[in-house]
Amino acid sequence: MSSVSRFLTSHWGPILTGLVVGILAPILVKLGNPGNMGICMVCFARDIAGALGLHQASVVQYIRPEIIGLLFGALIAALIFREFKPRTGSAPLVRFLLGMFAVFGALVFLGCPWRAYLRLSGGDWNAIFGILGLIAGIGIGIVFLRMGFSLGRNRPAPKALGWMMPAVMIALLVLLIAAPQFGRDASGNPTGPIFFSEKGPGSLHAPLIISLAIGLVIGFLAQRSRFCTVGAIRDMILLRDSHLLNGIAALIVAAFITNLVLGQFHPGFENQPVAHSNGWWNFGGMALAGLAFTLAGGCPGRQLFLAGEGDGDAAIFVFGMIVGAGFAHNFSIASSPTGPAAFGPITVIVGLVICVIIGLTMREAKA
Amino acid sequence: MSDIHTVDARGLSCPQPAMLARQALEKMDKGTIEVLVDSTTARENVSRLARNSGWNVTVEDQPEGSYRIMLKK
């Protein structure tokens, strides 16, 4: 087992993880997930928010088993390799807000960084604007890091704290399987408490057990290899370190080839699945997301894997994403395939201003 | 006899441990730097950064679960 661990923490780790994600994500699409959405942390957080009734967009409601699997994969790896270290106390409130703003930005683009790379690999050229925006947002975050930005130090926490997030995921799994329904309203619509889409992207999903298993595999590998779709770009710019970026290159190449083999490569800007072709706001949305993820220390996947290791602050970020996804639909922030929603662009601007204020003001408090 | 420069990066999020270590490396042509971290990710990142810059790296596990990374050149 230690040789496996050494391999995964070597420079081959992110590459192997990227290859596995690049192969399995398009397979999830083949098995039923929405187009170019084999894995998308933000879309899945949005679907979970909808399933829990936090928003009423009836086409994007489903408890995505991939998220549950990803967390448990990371938890299992952390337990096996003695890296389960519950900790918290590094500006959790700010992390919650960063999770919300990251989701607002990502839902203006329609995808997290994972999906941005997967969209590119499927021939969705709109992703190019999103990825350029992501790089711009990470670049702004790096400026703040160089100026001394810090969310402060975490500290060790009781073991019980580290088990809270797995417990939440077990609850989600129970709700996914049981899907309780209290009845229907006068129009015949389900009244919840759990909502599952009957049409639209939320109704498209691979079989539960396969989604769960693929999540477990990716979560395990990503925890060991420290895979991070934002850290990859950040470390390259900030530290001239391509360790994580090699994993992203592997992901894009593997997903491109897998899409080609499965007949899922459709190059172009128009009529891409769960995407719009407004370049400015694809760029702007991901600039906000890139900045928020950088200030929080990693991409949404990385936050989930850290939560699996017992990091309570990363778990708070994930909750910020789920709650933010609810707001994103209730406040007309999330885009649709027809383009940005009424309040998407203004929210990106307000979000950028708030993240800049966070970047300028958060410093490590001296004891 | 040279002084040991200490960087305490315990409890900090990525990429701050690696950034603080790099700042310390850039200030010194040679000598000894002690970097304290408490996550394996930070331990790997700091070690990789120092090795790539030509520093000799040794890691000591500390009793409370953190790591003392000694960088020498």
Interface residues (C-beta under 8 A of the other chain):
Chain A: T9 E83 K85 R87 G89 S90 L145 R146 S150 L151 G152 R153 N154 R155 P156 R226 C228 G231 R234 D235 L238 L239 D241 H243 A296 G297 G298 E364
Chain B: R10 G11 L12 S13 C14 P15 Q16 A18 M19 R22 D38 S39 T40 T41 E44 N45 R48 L49 N52 G65
